[in-house]
Amino acid sequence: MCGRYKRRSDKQKIAEAFHAAVEVSELYLAPNDDISPGSIQPVVHVNDEGQRSLEAMYWGFKLPTRFVFNARSDSLLKNGLWKAAFEERRCIVPADSFFEWVRIHKRDNPKYEITVPGREPFGMAGMALVQIAKTPLDTED
């Protein structure tokens, strides 16, 4: 997955796009133009009843020596950290665009926003390292 993305779609639009259940009072999603690893974000996953559900998930995994948020497809099933997550806890990360940088200089490289025209939101593959918790994303003021 990318290192930054944007989510402008509200929970109703996300739920409709991915045929997921969401209780209006349970989840508040504020639009976010610069979502980074280490934040709590909505994901679509299959719940215990076998239905698609919109829930909150912490993006990333804190190891004793580093912070991990990307898995490589070529070693996914070989790495114990990702194997169970891939086999048991896959999810969809709803986004309206994502960002990639082109490395030209050592720093201050240009950032490109990538969208899927006519498809907002779209889904990116994700995995939960632990069971997805029902955690509020934000509180309405």
N, C-alpha and C positions, 0 to 999 in steps of 0.2 A: 504494500500500500504506500501511497505517497506520504510525505512528511507534513503537509498542510492541506487543508481543504476548506470549502465554504458550504454552509448550509443556510439557505434563506427560506426554504419551504417550511410551512407550519406542520404541526403534528397531524392534522386532518389530511392534508395533501400527501404526506408521507404514508400514513395508514392506508389511504386509498390506492396510492401507487403500488404498494407492496402487499395489498390485501391483508393487512394486519389489524388486529384489535387494539384499541387504546381507549381507556376511559378518559373522557375529557378532563375530569377533575384530578386525575392521577399524575399527569405529566405536563409540565410547562416547558416549552421550547422557545427560547429567545433566539432570533436569527444571529448567526455568527459568521463574519467574513474572514476570520483567520483562526481556524481550529487547529490546535497543535497537540502533539502527544502529551500525555499527562493530564488531560482534561476528561471530564465525564460527558459522554455524548450518547445520543439515541442510536440504538441498533434494532434491527428486526431479527427475531430468532423464533425457533419453534419451542413453545412452552411445554410443560409437563402434560398438558391435555392434547398435544399434537397440533395446536393452532399457532399461526403466526401472531406474534405479539411485539409491540413496540416497547422497549425497555431501555434503561440507562446502563452504560458500561464505562468503566475507566479505561482509557486508551493507553496501553503500555503495561509493562511488567518491570517492577523494580527488583533487580538482582543485587547481591551484596556489593558487586564491583561496577555495575553499569545499569543503564536503563534501556530496555529493549522494546521496540514497537514494530519491527519488520521481521518477517520470516522469509526465507528463500525457498522457492518451490522445489529446487533440486535436492534440498536436504531436509525438507519438511518432515517426512516420515522417519528419518534417521535420528533426528534431534528429540530427545525426551521432553524438552520444554514445550515443543509445538505438537508432538504426535497426538497426544490425547485431545488437545484442543481442536485439532483438525478433524479427528475422527468423531468427536462427540459434541463439540460446541461451536460449530460454524455459525456465522451470522452475516447479515447484510448491513453495511454502513451506508445510510442515505446521505447523498451529497448533491449539491447543485453545480459544483465545479471543484477541481483540485489544481494544485500548483506544482510546477516543476521548475528547477533552475538549470540554466545552461552554464556550465563551468567554462569561463573565458579567462578570468583573472583569479588570483588567490582569494579575493574577497569582492564584495559588491557586484555579484553576478546578476544578470537579468533574470527576472521571474516571469514565467508564462502561466496564464490561467487557461485551463483546458476544460471545455464544456462538451456536452452532448446535445447539440441543437434539437429543440423540440422535446427533450426528455429531462425535465426537471421535476422531481429529483431522479437521479439514477443511483444504482447500487454498486458499492465496492465490496469485495470479499473481505471478511473479517473473521477472527477467531477469538473466543473468550478463553483465557487461560484458566479461569475459575468460573464457577457457576455465576451466571449473570444475576446481579442483585437488583432488587427494586429500590433504586435510589433516586430521589428527586434531582432533576438537573439544575433547576434554578427555582427561585421563589418569586411569585408575582408580587410586585410592589403595590 
